[in-house]
Amino acid sequence: MPISPELRELLVCPKCKGELEFHEDQNEIHCLACKLVYPIVDDIPTMLIDEAKPLERPST
């Protein structure tokens, strides 16, 4: 089940309070400002800084 549009509007990065990118096909939410990836587990966003992983972007 995708994250509802209403919830998408409410969610912000818990670290910087910035905007997020939703990658539901990868079960991830990205904060580009903090370079963190928050997991989506069983269709529930896990917005805990301690659970986030570093965002790895391919070099160009």
Secondary structure, DSSP 8 states (H G I E B T S, - for coil): ----HHHHHH---TTT----EEEGGGTEEEETTTTEEEEEETTEE---GGG-EE------
